[in-house]
Amino acid sequence: MINLKKVLFIMVFFSNFALANYTIYEGTIGKNKVELYFDAFYDNDINIIYLNNDSFEPTQLDNVHNTQIEDGLVFNVPKTNFSEDFIDTIVIKNIDFNKDRSIILNQNLEGYSKKYGDFKLVRKFDYEFTYNDDDNLKLKNNIEFENEEIIQRESTKDYYFKTLVSKKKGEFLKVVGINVYRKKDGSLHQTINDLKDFGFLSFTSIYTNRDANFDGKDNDFYISKSKESINDSNVIDAYFSYDEKQNKFVYLNLTGRFITFDSDKKIAKKEKICPIKTAMTRAIITDLYQYSDDKKYTLTNSKCELIKYSENGEKILLSRTCNKKEKLFCQKASELLIDEYAD
């Protein structure tokens, strides 16, 4: 049986003010046990992650271009994320909206499936808060919790993920761990603990589109950390890969904001870009990491360059090796705050 816990999603910014509604429902559609995770604001911005115990394949429902019929809102259920191969179509009948078109979600979610007929799902958790840029974050419910599970949209061939989120009163929520589940039966395979400084990024904290260990298999993921906004550009990634000998995912000793991979040489190149006084003058540290037989990356080379660009950013006016002060500044700069150093 799926153990569905409470969930709290970080908000997406809408200019200076936002109303966020994050809700989880569970129940059955046909004979399948189902979880629906809502990340919703307005009638044209309803995001739902769907999971059932038939395939254990997390997918984002297709809102059919916000189609609304007399019975309710129409969603296609894709076989895999963003595919046009749909395994079902569901209509949710009792989603309501305020005058400003912000969403209202009820205790029960009622609708019908084209494949299985009528269903009723029960709300297991919902959270709503507002944000104002002038007054900072305004939590409607100043609560605290530990290790609550949040479904992640992306998965590998054999595994799907739920982040473990904790929150203390008066503080923003943090991702502190990851539960890895087997797709073959939905059982827990592994828990990754002790993640630090990972702000929550809704159901897109984890991505699986990189072959970080160069084995040609769909068995890698990276988890992103950010500041308190899902829209912040300062996102850095920590890379993990499945180790067959240990039968678990392991950290590859590789974290950064701008990382590219060379599969022929089994090298990762990481750049750290630090504005110096202005955004057009930058210290750039380039690190080269070699992937080794012990399933880790090892730093093999590092250099720092100072580059000054024209105001429009199209021309390089100056390029030289960093001095000690510039290099030390960039080494110590937090990649989560790095764009603020230009102010």
N, C-alpha and C positions, 0 to 999 in steps of 0.2 A: 504494500500500500504506500502511496506517495505521502510523505509527511510534509504537508503544506503549512509553512509558517507565515507569520506576519511579514509585511514588507513595507519599506519606506523608500520612495523614489525622490531623487533630487530634481529640482525644478529646471525647466528651460525658461530663459528670459524672454519676456515680451515687452520691449521698450522699457519703460520705467515701472511698470506694474504687471504683476502676473497672479493669476489664480490657478492653483494646481490641484488636481484631483487624482490620486493614485490608489487604485483599488484592485483587490484580488478576489476572484470567485473560483469556487470549485464545485464539482458535482459530476454528473454523468450525462453524456450525450450518446444515446443508444446504449450499448453495453460498455462503452469506454469511459474510464475515469478521466476527467478533464480539468485542467487549470487554465484560467484566463487572467493575464496580468495587464491591467490598464495603466497607460501613461497618457492622460487625456486632459485637455484644456477647454477647447471650444469645438463646435460642431464640425469644423474643417480640420481638426487636429486631434484625431483619436487614434492612438497607437495601441495595439493589442498583441501580446505574445501568447501563442496557443501551444499547449502541450497535452498529449493524451497518452494513455498506457498501452496503446496499440503499437506505436512506433518509437515513442520517446524522442521525437524530432521537434525541437523548438522552432516554431515558425511565426513570422509576423503576418497577421491577417491582412488581406488586401481589401481596403475599404471601398473598392469598386468606384473610385473617384467620388467618394462621399455620396453614393447613391442612397436616397431615402425614398422608400415606397410607403404606401398607406399603412402597412403593417409595422414598419420600423426601418432600421439601418441594415444594409446588406453587406456581408463580408464573405469573400472567398477564402477557403482554407487551402493554401498551397502545399504540395507534397514536400517541397523544400523551400527555403527562403527565396522569395522573389521570382519563383518559377511560374510559368503559365500553365503548369500541370496541376489542376485543382482536384483535391480529393473530396471536397464538400463545399456547399454554400450554406451559410447560416444567416438568419435574420434575427436581430435583437429588437424586441418589440417595446421595451419599457425604459429606454434611455430618454431623459428629459433635458430641457435646456432652460437657462435663465433668459431674461430679456436681452442680455448682452451676448447671448449664444454660448455662454460658458456651460459646461456639462454638469448634469445632476445624475448620479448613479444611485440606484435604489438598493435596498437590502437583498432582494432577490433579482436575478437577471433572467428574464423570461424571453423565450424565442422559439424558433423551430429550425431544424436542420433539414435540408433537401434530401439527405440520405437517410436520416434516422427519425425524423418527426419532431414533436414538441420536446422542449427541455426546460428545466428550471435549475439554475445554479445559485449557490448560497454565497453571500459576501463573507469572506473570512477576515478581511482587513481593508480599511481605507484610511487615507490621510490627506488632509487638505491644509494648505497654508498660503499665505500671500507674501509678496516681496516688494519692497519699495527701495529704489536705488538711494534715495536721500536718507532713509531711516535704516538702511541695511536689512538684514533678514528678519522677518517677523514670523516666528513659529506660532501657529494657532494653538497647537497642543505641545507644551513644553515637556516632552516625555523622554525617557531613556530606555534602552534595551540593549541586548547583547546577542550577537551571532544569529541575526535573522536572515533567512534565505531569500535571495533575489535571482530569478531566472535570467539567464543570458541568452540573447538571440542567436549568437553564432555557436557552432559546435563542430567537432571533428567527426570522422566516419564512425567511430565507436563510442564517443563520449560526449556528454553535454555538461553544462556548468551552471552552478548557482553561487553567486558571491555571498559571503557572510558579512553582514553589515551591523555595526554597533553605533550607538549614539548615547552621549551623556547629556544631561540637562544643560541647556544654554550653549551647547556646542553643535557643530555641524556633524552630519553622519559620515562615518568612515568605513571603507571596506577593509576588514581585518583578516579575511581568509577566503578560501574557495572550496566548495564541495564539488567533487568530480563524480558524475554518475555514469553507469554503463547503459548504453542505448538498448542492449539486448534484453534487459529485464528491469531497468530503472533502479537497480541497486547501487548503493554508495560504493565507489571504488577507492576514493582517496580524499582526505581533507588536507589542504595546504593552509598552514597557520602562520601567524606572526607577520602578516603584511603590514607595512607601516607607511603612513603619509599618503594613503590612497583615498582621495575624495571619491564619492560615488557618482557614477556616470550612467544612471538608469540601467537599462538592459543592454547597453553597449560598452560596458567596461572591458569585455573580453573580445578579442578578434582572433581569427584562425586562418588568415590569408597569407601567412609567411612560412616557408620551409626553412626554419632557422637552424636545423641540424643537417640539412642537405641530404636527406635520405630518400627524398622523392615520395614520402608517405604523408598522409593527412593526419599528423600526430603532434602538431605544434600549436601553441597559442601564446599570445602576449596580452597582458593586462595593463591598462592605461591608468595613470594617476594624473590628477589635475588639481586645480584650486576648487573653489566652491561653486563653479558654474559649469554646466555641461557645454556651454558655448566658448569657454576659455580656449584660446589658441595654444596655451602652454600645457601640452599634454606629453608626458614621457612614458615610455613603454618598457616593461620588464618581460623577458622572454623565457618561456618554459617549453620543454620537449619531453615526449614519452620515452623512457628508457626501458627497453625490453628486458634487460637483465634484472633490473630492480622492480619491474612491473609497476612503475609509477611515473608521474610527471616530475621532472627535476628542473630547478632553476639553472639557466645556462651561463650565469655570471655576466649578463649583458643587459644593461638598462640605459635608455637614452631617448632623446627627442627626435633627432634626425639620424636614422640608421639605414644603411643600404647594404645589400649582400652580394658577394661574388661567389656563385656556386662552383665555378671552375677552380678557384683558388681556396675555397672554403674560408673566406675572409669576410668580416663585417667591418664596415667603415662608419664611425660615429663622429658627427660634427656637433660642436657646442658653440653657438653664436652669441657673443656678448656685446651689446651696444656700449660704446665708450662715450659718455657725455651726450652724444646724439645717435639717432638710429642709423645715420649714414656713415658712421665710423665704428667698425666692429673688430673685436678680437675673435678669431675663429680657431678653436682647438680641434684638430683632426686626429682621432685615435684609430689605429688599425688593430683589430683583434683576430687572432687565428683560432679556428675551431680545431680541437684536438681529439685524440682517441678516448680521452677520459670524459667526453661529453660536456666539455666546458670551453668557454672562450678565454684566451689569454692575451693580454695587451702586448703587442710586439713593437709598436712605434707610435710616437706622439709628436706633433709639431703645433706651433702657435703662430698665426699670421695676423698682422694688423692690416685691414683694408679700409680705405676711405673712398666712398662713392660720391658721385655728383648728387645734387638735390633730387633729381628725378630717378636716381638709382640706376641709370643706364650706362654710366661710364665709371671706370675705376681710376681715381685720381692719385692714389697712393697704395703701394703694396710692399710690406716689409715684414721681417721677423719681429715678433712681439718682444718688448723689453721685459725685464723681470717683473716690474710692477703690473704691467698689462696682463701678463700670463697668470700671475698669482690672483689678480682680480677675477679673471675668467674661470680659473680653477675653483675658486671659492663661491662663485655665483650660483644661486639655486636656479635650476632649469625651470622650476615651476613659477619663478618670479622674474625670469630673465628679461622680459620685455619692459618691465617697470623700471629697469635701471637706466633707461634712456631719458627718463623724465627729470 
